[in-house]
């Protein structure tokens, strides 16, 4: 019964430390109860130890995953169930692997392995086809951004490391007390724990209050059309959308406005790429630009490209029942007084909605299964490079980050390394309704601002659109579910942070350590308990 209660406690602590409603300090001991469960099972004489540990761990992580990401059900109940149940299973497997190492190694070595293994797991979630990094531990401080200004040096893996170090310290204090019953030693260790909590916060607050945002100021507008994706978005022609965007921009436009940003796939009526230049909605935007020659319009758009040469068919290409192949794109485009149109195609795709993972294996089993969120059910085609849009203003080089891409720290640094001076995030968070989904997504944007020290212009279809500075502060925003335009100033920055240069180096070191410990330890016989 005690193990059952401890498993629930771990799940609740992890859940109640999560943004945007939680207090991240509780994460510093969120894993301690399940670690105590693992130790009790390992030192006992019961049978089926690994299976029991998996069950308790799975309970913990299902609670955590469900409370923090149950909003996924508002888009698709199957996708939500898959995300919660499978991600919880993978987390529970981490505990089982740790259990196998803990039977063969010292307490310190096995806990070091668990910490590094968890970071290796988070790194996997940033790169494989079933990518789902929403619950990577470093994301948890997004609402307490003044605590983690040092993310410009470490990225979110610095936060993961911080959380695990403190969980290990708390766990070891409990073990020492169980073995020695010494209150004096607990006081000594408590000082160490407080130092590990307080010192990083002091360092961060020092950075927060001393960091100066310097550079050329740019006048920007973020549009929020507030179109219901379930009933309106895919039924409104692009010409009408262009009129709506122009009318919204007109409420805030000034002669000095540099950039107008509109949401992801706001032009949802698929446009053939080769016909874009003659599209009537584009002509309307061109006319508006001619009336305001200083502006650049960055907007989301859905493209389709029909393939006439079978040699050009890719893995991401789609076969139509009528007998032809085509590529489907979730894209960003930049329009200005120049004759050329700049395009970027979304490259971090939502599993099950925009891409079928491991299709060589899954497609023969389940066919062309895709979750229907309206519009065209099709695999999206991506691109390899992080394109940065350029303008006649050398200081204005926006990164066209599309929706889910903003959750990937190292991925976003690719834009900055390619010259981005500001970040633009265009998204459609309306699928989840008035839930934690759109709030967490906005909150995570703060992390990208700090990591890269770039101001952000965020345009969300139904909200929350916002202007975020390089310290992670939301300077202004539009409420969810409202239609409007948000205007303000952002500052261009050309300097690169250490994290932008080094990427997820903490995770790479962790992977090496975990692999080394695993290979060395697994050749040993289990310790006699």
Secondary structure, DSSP 8 states (H G I E B T S, - for coil): -HHHHHHHHHHHHHHTT-TTTS-GGGGGGTTHHHHHHHHHHHHS--S-HHHHHHHHHHHHHHHHHHHHHGGGGGT-HHHHHHHHHHHHHHHHHHHHHHHHHHTTS-HHHHHHHHHHHHHHHHHHHHHSTT--GGG-GGGGGTTSGGG-TTHHHH-HHHHHHHHHHHHHHHHHHHHHHHHH--HHHHHHHHHHHHHHHHHHHHHHHHHHHH----S-EEEEEEEE----TTTTGGGS-HHHHHHHHHHHHHTT--TT--EEE--TTSEEEEEEGGGGGG-HHHHHHHHHHHHSTT-EEEEEEEEEEEE--GGG--TT-EE-TTS-EEEEEEEEEEESSSSS-EEEE--S--BTTTB-TTHHHHHHHH-S-----SS----B---SS--B---SSTT--EEEEEGGGGG-HHHHHHHHHTT-SEEEEEE--GGG-SSHHHHHHHHHHHHHHHHHT--EEEEESSS--EEE-TTS-EEEE--TT--EEEEEEEE------HHHHH-SHHHHHHHHHHHHHHHHHTTS-----
